Amino acid sequence: MTSRPSSLIETIRRHPFRVIALTVCVIAGGALGAAYLPDSLSMPRRVVGGALLGGLSWLIPSFGRIIGED
């Protein structure tokens, strides 16, 4: 059995809802970060920080589902 690297396009085709959920979380995190992170941070840092936190928040249910499978 040989393993071949999967491409990004194949991953999107196999898991469209997870990719959509990740995209929504990252965009929403960026918007919320821009709005609610402290003004002492520059705007690009607030947006990127919020996007990272949005992406990390997506991992919680994703890994919970992976770990919870029997």
N, C-alpha and C positions, 0 to 999 in steps of 0.2 A: 504494500500500500504506500503510495507516494503522496506526500503532502505538497500542495502548491499554495503559494501566497494568495489570499483573497484580495480582490481590489475593492476600492471604496464603492464603486458602482454596484458590484455584487452584494456588498453588505447593505446598501440602501435598498436594493430590490428584495432582499430576504427579510429585512426588518424596517419596513417603511414607517410604522407607527412609532417605533422607538427613535428613529432619526427625526421625525417631526416633533416628538416630545422634547428631545434634546435641543433642537433648534429653538423651540418656543421658550424653553427654560433659559437658554443663553441670552436670547433677545430680551426677555422680560427681566432677567437679572441685570443686564446692562442698563436698561431704562430705570429700574429701581435703584441701582447703584448711583446713577447720575442724579437722581432726585434726592436720595436719602443719606448717602455717605457724606462725611463732613466736608465743609467748604475749604478746609485747610489743604485738602488734596486737589490736585489739578483735575480738570474735567476728563482727560484721557485715562488717568489712573482710576477715577471713580467708575467710568464705564467699563474698563477692563476688569477691575475688581468685582464689580457686580456681575459681569458676564461669567467670570470664573466661579463665583459663588452660585450662580444659576446652574452652571454645568455640574457643579458638585452636588447641588440639591437633586438633580436628575439621577445621580448615581445611587441615592439611598433606596428608592423603590426598585431600581434595576438590579442592584446587588442583592437586595432582599429577596427578589424573585429567584435569582440564580442560586443563592444559598439555601432557600427554602425548598427547592425541588428535591424529590427523593429519587 
